[in-house]
Amino acid sequence: MINIALDAMGGDFAPSEIVKGGIMGGRDTGVHLLFVGQSALLREKLAQHDLAGLDYEIVDAPEVIGISESPAQAVHRKRNASIVVAAQLVKDGIADAVVTMGHSGAALVAGRWILGMLPGMDRPALPAPYLGIQPDVTLIDVGGNTDVRPHHLLQFALMGAAYAEAVVGIAYPRVGLLSNGSEPGKGSLLLKEAFPLLADSPLNFIGNIEGNDIPAGKVDVVVHDGLLGNVVLKLTEGIVEALLATTVHRLQERLPTETNAIQATVADVLAANHYSRYGAMPLLGLNGLLLIGHGKSKAPAVAAGLKMAQKAVAGGILPRLRGAWQRVQNSIS
């Protein structure tokens, strides 16, 4: 039995949409779900739904961390906040993973403080699929590591490869370093110094790749700092939406009788490129599984986040990452 702790108080639409999504995801995955939050309120929300077939319990966490609060101060001051209690459940072995749609900064602080880092890992990194364009391609980091050193990129590459193996299901994934040219000497000083580290690792490193190689699916894992990764992901989202809007307008002008079909097709494409498709992603590098979703998530995204957590646990992402790091250490010694 896989046990997933759900931060029921985290997110713009908590707890109503979190509870609703938890019920949907709990039934779909068959996991044992721990709703973490203000118990009286959660009982009230759960009573509004048919709970037949749902394996769950409520874990009381009377405090809530608001989006405007300082993450570090709030986590250390509010020891009974839902994200803190949920992370402690993982630390204590009661839950296999925690899923939150709440304050991402608080989740990061709680993860580092309570779960700690995997031995040898310096910073956690957040992966993300390349939307619906190449859903099996993983970008890492798309989180908060804007200033990194070469060995951090090596660690991100190991994390991304472990994720691709455990969750996406790709054996020996191809890893590329995002640069402004495919030649080994291209890129910033950071990339030039990171290149040999990845080349000498046990990873299936194919070298530098360029931006247009990502939608072409040239590699399975794209490695970069969090600033570049965030720009790539959001720029792609914006381009997809802008191009689709232009395409719809022109098609409706030329094919006015096909408006409904055009709109339905575009809606399908937009849905395939929406964050709710994967719901939440694991913050890799922590010594425990903590998945972070979008603050605006509604029930379908929460359900998808639980499914992602189930896949990460079942795929053994943490043992894979520990093993990958050990192989790197062995290759150095």
Phi, psi and omega in degrees: 000129176267131181250122182242125174271127180248119177289093187285348182258001184262134177119159183295333184246024178280150357268354188302306183288330179293316178297313180300314179293326177297319178296314179299310183290324179297317178294316184295321186267335183076014179283162170275119188256131176250106176282117184253120181168197181290110193301317182297317180293320180293321177298321179297315181292319180295327181294345180276359185234160172281118185256012180300132178082000180264127178262107187209167170209165178250132175246120185288132175215094191288343184258153180230139176262119181282158184295335183270356183279151174294124185303310184296314181295317183294316181296319181281337180271324183256081183290344179253020176287152187301318181290326179292313179297318181296317178296323179294328177298323177290315178303320183277359179081008179281323177242149178272339181197159174236140177241130179223142173250013185270202183306109184295325178295319178294322178296319178297314180296315180298320179297313181290322184285316186269312183276329183076180180260152171298144180306127179093346180265136184264320185222144174284150179225150184251122175271166174202142174289153179280064176051212178271357181290310175221077187295343179266001175266130183254127173264137177206125011259145173244016184258228192259009182274079183279331179242112185230168175246166184306319182290338175293320179296325175297316179296319178299321179297318178296317179298314182297320179294319178296320178296314181299323179288311189283321187257312182282330178089030180258120178281132179050061185297146177283132184244132177232149179258120185286123183216188180260019178181155184276344181291147181303331183274002182279159173100182180287173176301322178303312182292322179297324180279332179284330185307306181295332178296317179288323181295327182271358182274169177284001181292158174275070187274122182259359177108199179286148172229161178254170185303321182286351176283340183291305179294340178280350179070034182293330178229168178263334180228126179251122186254135180191171175283168185294330179294308181296318181298319179294320178295314180301313184294312183288326176297318178297316178303314181294320180294316179302312181295319181293315180295320179294321179297317178295318180297316179300314182300314184288322179293322179293329176291319185274332183231065186299336180279352183252022185303314183297317180294320180296314181295323179293320180295315179296322178299322178296318180294317179297320179297323180291341181251016182263146182300334183293346180295324179249347168076299182206154181234146181287136173279101189278151181104342176284155178272053182165160184265121176226120183250136183244130177245180182286140181298335181270011184299138170250187191308314181300322179292322178296316178299319178294325177296322177293322178295321177296319178297317178301315180295321180295319179291310183296327180281353178066045185297323180292312176300323178297318181291319176300317180294320180296319180293323179295321179295324176296315180299320180294325181289335179279320184283000000 
